[in-house]
Amino acid sequence: MKYIVVLSDGMADEPIAELGNKTPLEYAKTPNMDRMAREGTCGMLKTIPDGFEPGSDIANMAVIGYAPEKYYTGRGPLEALSMGVDLAPDDVAYRCNLVTIAENRMADFSAGHISSAEGSDLFASLQQALPEVMVRAGVSYRNLLVVHGGKGAATTPPHDIVGQGIASFLPEGGDAELLHHCMETSRKVFDNHPVNGARIKAGKRPATGIWPWSGGHKPAFPSFEKKYRKKGGIISAVDLLNGIGRCAGMEVITVPGATGYLDTDYNAKARYALDAIRHLDFVYLHIEAPDEAGHMGSVVEKVRAIENVDGVVGTILDEFEGVVAVLPDHPTPIRIKTHSRDPVPFAVWGKGTDGKTTVYSEKDARLGSAGTKNATDFLDYLFS
């Protein structure tokens, strides 16, 4: 038997008045995910263990079966591994956003979804000004900062504080003094940088600085193949997810046109998943767009993203003779524009039906016979 999991990042939500008190998932036209609910089995998944912040790093690690309590060291090192950065034992790697700060408030955690090429130019200039650390450009606003001989620091994700003053959320302890220096240096370097001049001229938000967060040392996972006796692959445009895959020894599959944003090539992701499953036993297909729409607070874009994900599911159901699962990693409610820790709905198709549900939604999945499970048990349940 072969398996495909479609992980729709941040898809779950809360009822919204302008949608007639429906969630975006309930409101969106999702005939293919509804088919999975009708012909398969539904349930709820607790993806964020107690004591952890509700992030995609924690949730996806848990869904793939690696208990964060045992294996998680931080988001930064996972992204470093995806970017091919070989961390020394005493290195601390931080996720490093390009952000827009205006009047000492977090105006935009993504610097207007700056392009990868623009970010690369900014980071090349920043590295020259900061020889004491390593900075590395990634995809769009998602980048890396490595402190050699680092001590770690208490940090806050920038997407959690959009619109708020930054003073009380600056790094504390350990590497804090060095991180403050790096942040202030980035402000000076970026202030008159040609990239920002061009962005302002084009009516776009500039990258006013960097925001390091979620630092940690290099983690060590047991391999996915040894754990489950299956060859696994992962498809994502997000370094974090690819880093988890590399740590687990999974095949990391690059899809041209996959952007990690609303404009990603959904059809290409489906086609590459179907191609990869020919030589693999398991494919984890991650789609970031609903999460980005949630952070934007855009109901329209979130509904559209969910309907695009449903199209991916439809392509897979039409051509794949195996087991398919669909689920979010966590909710990203429009109301709060960030992640929450509520359990998420899942549907599994290809293992028989329980006749309990007819549509796929947060509310209906609670009626499913699978009940509520811990995410670290999900693949054992899927493979059983």
C-alpha positions as CSV (number, residue, x, y, z in Angstrom):
1,M,0.0,0.0,0.0
2,K,1.1,3.6,-0.7
3,Y,0.2,6.8,1.0
4,I,-0.1,10.5,0.3
5,V,-0.7,13.1,3.0
6,V,-1.9,16.6,1.8
7,L,-1.0,19.0,4.6
8,S,-2.8,22.3,4.1
9,D,-0.9,24.7,6.4
10,G,-3.1,26.7,8.7
11,M,-6.4,25.7,6.9
12,A,-8.5,25.3,10.1
13,D,-10.2,28.5,11.4
14,E,-13.1,29.8,13.5
15,P,-16.6,30.8,12.4
16,I,-16.6,34.2,10.7
17,A,-19.6,36.5,10.6
18,E,-19.1,37.7,7.0
19,L,-19.2,34.0,5.9
20,G,-22.6,33.5,7.7
21,N,-20.8,32.2,10.8
22,K,-19.1,29.5,8.8
23,T,-15.4,28.8,8.9
24,P,-13.5,29.3,5.6
25,L,-13.3,25.5,5.3
26,E,-17.0,25.2,5.7
27,Y,-17.7,28.1,3.3
28,A,-15.3,27.1,0.6
29,K,-16.3,24.8,-2.3
30,T,-14.4,21.6,-1.5
31,P,-16.1,18.7,-3.3
32,N,-13.0,16.5,-3.2
33,M,-12.3,16.8,0.5
34,D,-16.0,16.3,1.1
35,R,-15.7,13.1,-0.9
36,M,-12.9,12.0,1.3
37,A,-15.1,12.6,4.4
38,R,-18.1,10.8,2.8
39,E,-16.2,7.8,1.5
40,G,-13.6,7.6,4.3
41,T,-13.0,8.3,8.0
42,C,-12.7,11.6,9.9
43,G,-11.3,12.6,13.2
44,M,-9.5,15.3,15.1
45,L,-5.7,15.6,15.7
46,K,-4.0,17.3,18.6
47,T,-0.8,18.6,16.8
48,I,0.6,20.9,19.5
49,P,1.8,19.1,22.7
50,D,1.3,20.9,26.0
51,G,4.0,23.3,26.8
52,F,4.8,24.2,23.2
53,E,3.9,27.2,21.1
54,P,1.6,26.5,18.2
55,G,4.0,26.7,15.3
56,S,4.4,24.8,12.0
57,D,7.7,23.4,13.1
58,I,6.2,21.7,16.2
59,A,3.0,20.6,14.4
60,N,4.6,19.1,11.3
61,M,7.2,17.4,13.2
62,A,4.5,15.8,15.3
63,V,2.4,14.8,12.3
64,I,5.3,13.1,10.7
65,G,5.8,11.1,13.9
66,Y,8.7,12.8,15.7
67,A,7.7,13.8,19.3
68,P,8.7,17.5,19.8
69,E,9.3,16.7,23.5
70,K,12.1,14.4,22.4
71,Y,13.5,15.9,19.2
72,Y,12.8,19.6,18.9
73,T,15.7,22.0,19.4
74,G,14.3,25.1,17.5
75,R,13.1,26.1,14.0
76,G,16.3,27.7,12.9
77,P,18.4,24.5,12.8
78,L,15.8,22.7,10.7
79,E,15.8,25.5,8.2
80,A,19.6,25.5,8.2
81,L,19.8,21.8,7.3
82,S,17.3,22.4,4.4
83,M,19.6,25.2,3.1
84,G,22.6,22.9,3.2
85,V,24.3,24.6,6.1
86,D,26.2,22.1,8.2
87,L,26.0,23.2,11.8
88,A,28.8,22.6,14.2
89,P,27.8,21.2,17.6
90,D,28.1,24.7,19.3
91,D,26.4,26.6,16.5
92,V,23.0,28.1,17.3
93,A,20.9,28.7,14.1
94,Y,18.0,31.3,14.2
95,R,15.2,31.7,11.7
96,C,15.7,35.3,10.5
97,N,12.8,37.1,8.9
98,L,13.1,40.2,6.8
99,V,10.5,42.5,8.4
100,T,9.1,46.0,8.1
101,I,9.1,47.9,11.4
102,A,7.4,51.4,11.4
103,E,7.3,53.7,14.4
104,N,8.7,50.8,16.6
105,R,5.8,48.5,15.6
106,M,5.9,45.3,13.6
107,A,4.1,46.5,10.5
108,D,4.8,43.4,8.4
109,F,6.5,40.1,9.3
110,S,7.4,39.4,5.7
111,A,8.6,42.8,4.4
112,G,5.8,42.8,1.9
113,H,6.6,39.2,0.9
114,I,9.9,40.4,-0.5
115,S,11.3,38.3,-3.3
116,S,14.1,35.8,-2.9
117,A,16.4,37.8,-5.2
118,E,15.8,41.0,-3.3
119,G,16.5,39.2,0.0
120,S,19.7,37.7,-1.4
121,D,21.0,41.1,-2.3
122,L,20.2,42.5,1.2
123,F,21.8,39.6,3.0
124,A,25.0,39.8,0.8
125,S,25.4,43.4,2.1
126,L,24.5,42.4,5.6
127,Q,27.1,39.6,5.8
128,Q,29.8,42.1,4.9
129,A,28.8,44.2,7.9
130,L,28.5,41.2,10.3
131,P,31.6,39.0,9.9
132,E,31.1,37.7,13.4
133,V,28.0,35.7,12.5
134,M,26.7,33.8,9.4
135,V,23.7,35.1,7.6
136,R,22.2,33.2,4.7
137,A,19.4,34.2,2.4
138,G,16.6,31.7,1.9
139,V,13.1,31.9,0.3
140,S,11.5,35.3,0.3
141,Y,11.4,36.7,3.8
142,R,12.5,33.4,5.4
143,N,16.3,33.5,6.1
144,L,19.0,32.3,8.5
145,L,21.4,33.7,11.1
146,V,24.0,31.4,12.7
147,V,25.8,32.3,15.9
148,H,29.0,30.3,16.4
149,G,29.4,29.2,20.0
150,G,25.9,30.5,20.6
151,K,24.0,30.3,23.9
152,G,20.5,30.6,22.6
153,A,18.0,33.3,23.5
154,A,14.3,33.8,24.3
155,T,12.6,35.1,21.2
156,T,9.2,35.9,19.7
157,P,7.9,34.9,16.3
158,P,7.3,38.2,14.3
159,H,4.0,36.9,12.9
160,D,2.7,36.8,16.5
161,I,3.1,40.6,17.0
162,V,1.9,42.2,13.8
163,G,0.7,45.7,14.7
164,Q,2.2,45.7,18.2
165,G,5.2,47.6,19.6
166,I,8.4,45.6,19.4
167,A,10.1,46.9,22.6
168,S,8.8,44.1,24.9
169,F,9.4,41.3,22.4
170,L,13.1,41.8,21.6
171,P,15.5,38.8,22.3
172,E,16.4,38.2,25.9
173,G,19.2,36.2,27.6
174,G,22.1,34.2,26.1
175,D,22.8,35.6,22.6
176,A,20.5,38.7,23.1
177,E,23.2,41.3,23.1
178,L,24.7,40.0,19.9
179,L,21.3,39.6,18.3
180,H,20.4,43.2,19.2
181,H,23.6,44.3,17.5
182,C,22.8,42.3,14.4
183,M,19.3,43.8,14.2
184,E,20.5,47.4,14.6
185,T,23.2,46.8,12.0
186,S,20.6,45.5,9.6
187,R,18.6,48.6,10.1
188,K,21.6,50.8,9.1
189,V,22.6,48.6,6.2
190,F,19.1,48.4,4.7
191,D,18.2,52.0,5.3
192,N,19.7,53.3,2.0
193,H,20.0,50.0,0.2
194,P,19.1,50.0,-3.5
195,V,16.7,47.1,-3.0
196,N,14.6,49.2,-0.6
197,G,14.8,52.2,-2.8
198,A,13.4,50.3,-5.6
199,R,10.6,48.8,-3.4
200,I,9.6,52.2,-2.1
201,K,9.5,53.6,-5.6
202,A,7.3,50.7,-6.7
203,G,4.9,51.3,-3.7
204,K,6.0,48.2,-1.8
205,R,7.0,47.9,1.8
206,P,10.7,48.0,2.4
207,A,12.7,45.5,4.5
208,T,13.7,47.8,7.4
209,G,15.6,45.1,9.3
210,I,16.0,41.4,10.4
211,W,14.1,39.6,13.2
212,P,15.9,36.5,14.5
213,W,13.8,33.9,16.4
214,S,13.5,30.2,17.3
215,G,17.2,29.4,17.6
216,G,18.6,26.0,18.5
217,H,21.4,23.4,18.0
218,K,21.4,20.7,15.3
219,P,18.8,18.0,16.0
220,A,19.1,14.3,15.5
221,F,16.2,12.2,14.2
222,P,15.9,8.5,13.6
223,S,15.3,7.9,9.9
224,F,11.8,7.8,8.6
225,E,12.6,4.5,6.7
226,K,13.8,2.8,9.8
227,K,10.9,4.1,11.9
228,Y,8.1,3.1,9.6
229,R,9.8,0.7,7.1
230,K,8.7,2.9,4.3
231,K,10.5,5.1,1.9
232,G,9.2,8.6,2.3
233,G,9.4,11.9,0.4
234,I,8.4,15.5,1.2
235,I,7.2,18.3,-1.1
236,S,7.3,21.9,0.2
237,A,8.4,25.3,-0.8
238,V,9.2,26.1,2.9
239,D,12.7,25.5,4.2
240,L,11.4,24.4,7.6
241,L,9.5,21.5,6.1
242,N,12.4,20.4,3.9
243,G,14.6,20.6,7.0
244,I,12.4,18.2,8.9
245,G,12.4,15.9,5.8
246,R,16.2,16.0,5.6
247,C,16.6,15.3,9.3
248,A,14.3,12.3,8.8
249,G,16.3,11.1,5.8
250,M,13.3,11.6,3.5
251,E,13.6,12.5,-0.2
252,V,13.2,16.2,-0.6
253,I,11.4,16.9,-3.9
254,T,11.7,20.4,-5.5
255,V,8.8,21.6,-7.5
256,P,9.3,24.4,-10.1
257,G,6.8,27.1,-9.5
258,A,6.2,26.2,-5.9
259,T,6.6,29.5,-4.0
260,G,5.3,28.9,-0.4
261,Y,2.8,31.7,-1.1
262,L,-0.7,32.3,-2.6
263,D,0.7,32.2,-6.1
264,T,2.2,28.7,-5.8
265,D,1.7,26.3,-8.7
266,Y,-0.9,23.9,-7.1
267,N,-1.2,21.7,-10.2
268,A,2.6,21.2,-10.4
269,K,2.6,20.1,-6.7
270,A,0.0,17.5,-7.4
271,R,1.8,16.2,-10.5
272,Y,5.1,15.9,-8.7
273,A,3.5,14.1,-5.8
274,L,1.9,11.6,-8.2
275,D,5.2,11.1,-10.0
276,A,7.1,10.7,-6.7
277,I,4.8,8.1,-5.3
278,R,5.7,5.8,-8.1
279,H,9.1,5.1,-6.5
280,L,8.2,6.0,-2.9
281,D,5.9,4.5,-0.3
282,F,4.8,7.8,1.3
283,V,4.7,11.4,0.1
284,Y,4.0,14.3,2.5
285,L,2.7,17.2,0.3
286,H,2.8,20.5,2.2
287,I,0.9,23.6,0.9
288,E,1.6,26.8,2.7
289,A,-1.0,29.2,1.1
290,P,-3.9,29.0,3.6
291,D,-1.5,29.8,6.4
292,E,-0.3,32.9,4.6
293,A,-3.8,34.1,4.0
294,G,-4.6,33.6,7.6
295,H,-1.6,35.7,8.6
296,M,-2.8,38.4,6.2
297,G,-6.3,38.3,7.8
298,S,-7.8,37.9,4.3
299,V,-11.0,35.9,4.3
300,V,-11.2,36.0,0.5
301,E,-7.7,34.7,0.0
302,K,-8.1,32.0,2.5
303,V,-11.2,30.7,0.9
304,R,-9.5,30.8,-2.5
305,A,-6.4,29.0,-1.1
306,I,-8.6,26.2,0.4
307,E,-10.4,25.7,-2.9
308,N,-7.1,25.5,-4.7
309,V,-5.9,22.8,-2.2
310,D,-9.2,21.0,-2.9
311,G,-8.2,20.9,-6.6
312,V,-4.9,19.3,-5.6
313,V,-6.8,16.7,-3.7
314,G,-9.1,16.0,-6.6
315,T,-6.1,15.4,-9.0
316,I,-4.7,12.9,-6.5
317,L,-8.0,11.1,-5.9
318,D,-8.5,10.8,-9.6
319,E,-5.2,9.1,-10.4
320,F,-3.9,7.5,-7.2
321,E,-4.9,4.0,-6.0
322,G,-3.8,4.2,-2.4
323,V,-4.5,5.9,0.9
324,V,-4.9,9.7,1.0
325,A,-5.1,11.9,4.1
326,V,-5.8,15.6,4.3
327,L,-5.4,17.9,7.3
328,P,-4.0,21.2,8.5
329,D,-1.0,21.4,10.8
330,H,-2.7,24.0,13.1
331,P,-5.4,26.6,12.8
332,T,-4.5,30.1,11.6
333,P,-7.6,32.0,12.5
334,I,-8.4,35.2,10.5
335,R,-9.5,36.8,13.8
336,I,-6.0,36.7,15.4
337,K,-3.8,36.4,12.2
338,T,-1.6,33.9,13.9
339,H,-1.6,30.2,14.9
340,S,-3.7,28.7,17.6
341,R,-3.4,25.3,19.4
342,D,-6.8,23.9,18.8
343,P,-7.1,20.3,17.4
344,V,-7.5,20.1,13.6
345,P,-9.7,18.0,11.4
346,F,-8.4,15.1,9.3
347,A,-9.9,12.9,6.7
348,V,-8.5,9.5,5.5
349,W,-9.7,8.0,2.2
350,G,-8.8,4.5,0.9
351,K,-9.2,2.5,4.1
352,G,-13.0,2.1,4.0
353,T,-15.8,4.3,5.3
354,D,-17.5,4.7,8.6
355,G,-20.5,6.5,7.3
356,K,-20.3,9.2,10.1
357,T,-19.5,12.3,8.0
358,T,-20.6,13.7,4.7
359,V,-18.5,16.9,4.5
360,Y,-15.0,17.8,5.6
361,S,-14.9,20.6,8.2
362,E,-13.8,21.4,11.7
363,K,-17.3,20.7,13.1
364,D,-18.1,17.6,11.1
365,A,-14.7,15.9,11.8
366,R,-15.6,15.8,15.5
367,L,-18.4,13.3,14.6
368,G,-15.9,10.9,12.9
369,S,-15.3,7.5,14.3
370,A,-11.5,8.1,14.5
371,G,-12.0,10.4,17.5
372,T,-9.3,12.7,18.7
373,K,-5.7,11.5,18.4
374,N,-2.2,12.8,19.2
375,A,-0.4,13.8,16.1
376,T,2.6,11.6,16.9
377,D,0.3,8.6,16.5
378,F,-1.2,9.7,13.2
379,L,1.1,7.9,10.8
380,D,0.9,4.7,12.9
381,Y,-2.9,5.0,12.5
382,L,-2.6,5.7,8.8
383,F,-0.2,2.8,8.1
384,S,-2.1,0.3,10.3
